[in-house]
Amino acid sequence: MTGWILKCSQCGREWVLPVSFRLNEIGRLYHFCPYCRENTFHTTVGREP
């Protein structure tokens, strides 16, 4: 499984979402941020090394 690095548009923190989908093809993603504790928009920064 691949991990994708996401960046929250609200708090600006980056975190890893462990999924095998190609998130780089989606663009923005509306997902729950574990730091803000809210559903916010995220951008895909890249793959986890």
Buried (B, 14 or more C-beta within 10 A) or exposed (E): EEBBBBBBBEEEEBBEBEEEEEBEEEEEBEBEBEEBEEEBBBBBBEEEE
